[in-house]
Amino acid sequence: MANRPNPIELQKHLSGLDYPAGKDAIVSKAQDSGAPEDVLEALRGIPDREYEGPSGVSSAFSDQA
C-alpha cells in the first residue's frame, strides 16, 4: 500500500466504537465516520477476528507492513 495511514489516523475514525468488536464492525464504523479509502483499505486487510480494544486493531494494522 503506497500511502498507508498512520495508526493515529486509523484510531481517529474508530472513536466511539464499542469493544470487543469484529472486523466488520470496525470497517463499518470507519465508513460511517467518513474515513478515506486508504484507511478503509487498511482496515479491510486486518485479520477477521474479535478485537479487544484499539491497541489490538493498531497491532493488526502494524503487522501488515
N, C-alpha and C positions, 0 to 999 in steps of 0.2 A: 504494500500500500504506500503510495508515494507521499501523501500528506496525512500522516497518522495524527489524529487528535491527541493531545496530551491527557493524562488521567484527570486533571482538574476540569478540563473541558467536558470530559465524559461525565463526571460526577455532577457538574452543573445541570445537566439535562436529566439527571435522576433524582434531583431534590424532591423530597416528599414521598418517595417510593417506600412502601411498607415491605420490610424484610421479615422472614426469608421470602425470596422471590425467584421465580424461574426465568429462564432466558426470554421466553415470550413476553412475560410481564415487563421485563427490563427494556426490551426493544419497544414495546407499546408505550411505555412511559416516556421514553426518549422521543418517539414520534409525536406524542401528544404535547411535549414541551417545545416542539419546533426544532429539534436537533437537525443540524445539516447532514447531508448524505454521508460525509466521511465518518461522522460519529455513528450513524446508523449502521454503516458497513462494518465498522469495528465491532460493534455490539453483536451483530449477526454472526461474527466469526468466533465468539466465545463458546466454550463447550455448553451443551444443552443439559443443564442441571440446576439444582436449587442453590442460590447464593445466600449466605447468612447475613451479609452486610456489604457496604460499599467497598471495603478493602478486598473482599473476595472477587468482586467484579473487576477492580483495578488489577489484581493479581492475574486473573484470567486474561485480561487485555494485554498486560505486560508480557505474558507467556507467548503471545502470538508473534512477538518480534523476532 
